[in-house]
Amino acid sequence: ALYIVNVERNGKIIYTWRGNQRNTHIGLYDLQTKQNEHLYMFERDLHIISCSINNERTLLAVSFRQYTEEERVSQLLQSVSKYLTLLIEIHPINNVRVLKAVDSCVRVQFLYPVEGRNTSTESHLLLVSEDKYIEQFDIRVVAEEEHKVVIQNSGQLPRARVADDLIWAQWDMMEQRLFYMVPKESKSTLKCVQFYPDENFNSILESHLDISVTDTQLKLVNFGYDYCEDQDVASKSLNLQVFTSKAGGLCVCCSLASDAPDEITYSIYFLHKGYNKTFTVSLERTESHQLKEVAFINLDYYVAAYLPGQFLHLLNIQHPDLLCYSLFLRGEDARTDVLQNCSIRCPLVSTVLDCHIGSMYAVSISESALLHLLQNSKRDNERLAALHCALLYFQHTEDLEMQIIWWISENLSTCHSFDPIQEFIIASLYCRMCPETHNLDKLLPYTSLLDWIGIIPGVTCATDIIPLPVLEFQNSKDFWKKLSSNLESVKYAEPHLHYHNNVLRREWHNLSEEEYFNLPSALFIWGFVFLYNQREERPTTAYLRNIFENARKVLSHLDTWDSEERLVPLFQEEDYQQQLLMGLMVAQLKDHLMRHLQYVGKKKIDQIVLDYVANLLNLVHQIMKEVWRRHHLHSCIFCFNERGSAGEFAVFHIMSRILEAANGMCLPLPPGFHTLHLGLGVRCLPLHTLLHYIDNGVLHLTETCVRKLLKDLDDTEKNEKLKFSIVMRLPEALGQKVRQVWNHPINANLMARKYVKVLLEKLGTRQCSRPVPERLSVPVEFLPLNYLTSVLAEIENQGVQPQEKQDHINVRFVEETALKHTMTLLGLRYS
């Protein structure tokens, strides 16, 4: 049989097998080239415990057991060491040097320089002794004739002590880090030694953990894999692993002993967050004898706690604060293809090694299985966790987004503890933007939820605050710098660093109450400036212009992305309310990032903010485009002569939920959204429901849609009722602009009444000098009307006019309208 005994930094796997003549062979497999290389052969049957090869493949370190205790006694070999550690020259095969001949087990591991470094004349080897110490050997080699490489040191090899009194150690071969734990009274201290390319090493981390270490059995992780290790002894040792992530996450995963036979307990120490979570899981079946050790797997963004036949728990490393982001699966959902026992180690990210059979596997989250879970689960916590996992783990592919949008459109009313549209938009924005800039993940929101009070059936969770680890490094890069940044965020209360819309919502509500949104473009901005000049708080003209310039940049930025013809009729009109919200969001998000990302530079932050808001609008458009395609809609929604189809009603419902989600998060919508929404509402809703939606702010009356409705619909009794109901609900500024489109007596009456009201209000305390004697239009001997028209004419002559220009409206229009209206009410003909 073939067994894996080690995995080196370059991904090469060292394995061993027994030949036909009871020889023991050692081979090397390259994952990239898929090629095997024979390294060495022992002419006897050996139990190899640990093996490592240097980067140049010239030296091989091997630790093996010579004899068992029973063999030594039976063969009277008490003076012979039980274990032997050798250093072998293998390029070409030459000398063999004994490094250790002891009765305690020894593990070996060569250090690897950074990738791409030239061949070195010195190798460094770690020896980990069962006597609870680690030392480093320095081995110099020289090249001789015929390409031979031999060890230069003639005497004893130089060595240095790395760690003492440890009870647990783990080797991180990819980053060349040694994590180890030493006892401290009843608790323990986790330390880390970083090995550098310049052949130095430093103790860089120290963290005090509340982990009981009463059992002094040494446990080693990733220092070779002894497939013949006594499983009973292994189960009694400390089941603990340390995982790191690219984003600066540092997790300590520990399986704890439980007194109850039908439950299991494990803890995840999120050192980069300053707390740990202890989970207690009720087991569904307890008849198996191998259910007591949880296996931990590093998936970079996630840590998996896995108990074969029972459960699979995926924990979000970046956002472990809310339990609903942890995906907990049982039964068939938790089944993996080949990992059916607990002897699992994770030597590399997204890989596991089954120590029991000596085989290694690549592991990953299945996109199809995740989508299947999202679409079929009935629990909110599983849906929410699956949604975030799909977006975070698989980034943003068009096909994945399409399937998620389809799921959202079918499950708008089935999610009770969260809004799927809000979560999709916020999480998608987070996943798109955060990889671009370091520390941006601490400043942008990743969820719409502030808390989550749901439960996971059969699982209890306890959260405890732990001391932050102490770091000691200088000029370090990559992981340590990111971890240090994460710890600084915890010190400054990280949740408060995330962008919130509280100020934006307050400012938006103050501005959106004004009446200038329905004026033409130039009048709108100048009217806005005029309005604010009348207030105590006076934003400058430059500030207001900058807000709308921000919105213009966002829309221009969005146009450069979307080269294809837009399927959904959005972005085809001016929407000053939404532009104001866009501009405010750009300004406030820019201020937020400038406070915390000063080193990035203003130009870069400007680009980040424009991308963020443009991506937000694009996501809304993406949702609309997918549901538009799915329901086979086209541009006929602006033809008001027909009733809407079932597909249009479905899209209208989705748009209503999008609007609700946007209002809840104070997010801008693409220009034209409200016009499209209103057009669908007119086609799909009965009149009383339509008016109810308008009165409650679900539907917004826009100039584009109202003008088309008044022009295109004829004046049947039903349409008159619709038009009159719409006109009566128009905001004042918008009503003045569009009422003249409808040439109807009812509308003329409204316009005349409004004109009289405005003139009399403008008159104020003025008094008319005298009535005007001449008649203005049709001679009718009706003194009240004569007197009213005389007063109005005098006001007009004095230059008092309404603020807004009224085309085709004057005293004659008022008189004629009043006469027509009176004759109609009396049932008389007017000529």
Summary of the structure (lengths in Angstrom):
residues: 831
radius of gyration: 38.0
end to end distance: 110.3
largest distance: 141.6
contacts: 2513
relative contact order: 0.05
helix: 39%
strand: 23%
